[in-house]
């Protein structure tokens, strides 16, 4: 892990020096063991090493100094923060009674629960979402795999097979320019350059308006965010869920969009969705034709920009 942290610190020194200065001093091994006893699991070696190198990002009025280090607004948690976040997760389970199996996106790697004691948070955002190491995976998973828990969502999604791979991916993405530093004080951090690429945004704005106008009273206004094109389908007339268009999209998300609060389609699948939606070009219902064409436009745009298409209900 030393070479990886050396690379990250070198990058921050050049691109986000205040964030580098906000990386906290290390903790001692005995302190790590105390937290392991509290959560009932040993922390993976790479997590332990990272805490010994830097025990979190320092906070200033509740916000990480220099902004969130992990793209999309996640800050690295301290050892105490890991324990507090884990305890908050257990309190949510106790309060809501959601520590039971629940229908979710089929996944052989992650157990289909809302929260489990074996999901140990290592990073968190201000909305209650967490990056966790999964110490209690499903049969097809790996102990210590990294998952993303979303407070309002279903079963977490698999991010990486281990903490070291996850952190390396973060460093690779920063060095490759996939994310850029947005200097907004402690409210800043790393985001996709798409959000700040005005030519792309200027193309998206009229496209979004045209899509909304095309499907009229059942329309929506898709938004281009830092990480995705977000589409709120709560205003879509239920008949359009039954016309077959969403069958194509559901195949890509792996979950019926009208039954879950959120679903993603990754850039690698955009082209296939666009091709499959072409079958609705001759549909007898003009609304279905227009809706399918609007979805083709959205997925085509997402493919060019290279971001997820994110549906919320």
C-alpha angles and dihedrals in degrees: 000000000000095000090047094052090044089057092047094049091047090052093048092048089060101034108024110015094165090055089050090052088052095061107112128234118264130274127228126254092244090059091052091052091053091056091045089056090050096051095037097235138088112243116239115262093249091054091048091049092050091052090049089051097043124358097210135297113301115247129229113194089340096310128102113259108257092007136282114329098203113070117257094037105298120143124202111254124230121232089262089045091055090054094046093047091048090050090049089053090052090049090053090052092048092048099044101029093228099138090109133095113279136184111268146144105312109255128165091197103055128047112243099247134119092231136352132192089237093064103093115192117228099167133021142181131218093263097063097262118135144196105222140184107231110223093171106049129172119260094276095046136087126242107251095024114152119243135177115231117200115197095218097036141080128257111344119258123244112252105173140345091246145002093257092054090047094052091045090053090052091051093045091051092050094048092045092053096245086132130031130203113255108202105214098136114253090341092063131084140135122327138162113279087229089083091057098038101104097191090057092043091048089055092047098051097064090039090056091048092048091051091051092049093044095063096034120187093015091049136119135194110243114213129215106222131176094272106019153003103261120210121188105206096180090102094050112114110249091237089069090059087060099046096084099254092103091046086067093047093044089056088059096044095042091225136076103257093210092058100048133055095235142009136178135213113199123222092250089066099044096091093052091050092051091051093048093048090058089079090074093062091097098040115140093228112076091206091058091047091050093045092050091047090050090052090049089054091050095048091044090053091046090052092052093047093041100230136127123265104231120196122197127185 
